[in-house]
Amino acid sequence: MKKRLVVVGGGAGGPSAAAKAKRVDPELEVIILEGGEHVSFSA
């Protein structure tokens, strides 16, 4: 069974937490839920 992480919120903290989780476990499926039009990110 594949592990999943659901992040609620696309502000600065949500994508940062999702990226950290993927670095810790690259096999993890990460889903970000955001109610607004934009998700925060940086290059």
C-alpha angles and dihedrals in degrees: 000000000000118000117236133196120198115200115196112207133037098216121114094289099050100059090039091056091045092052092048091050091052091050090052094045115016091186092060117112108225124197122186118201117200125171095199132072098257137049119208117239141149133207 
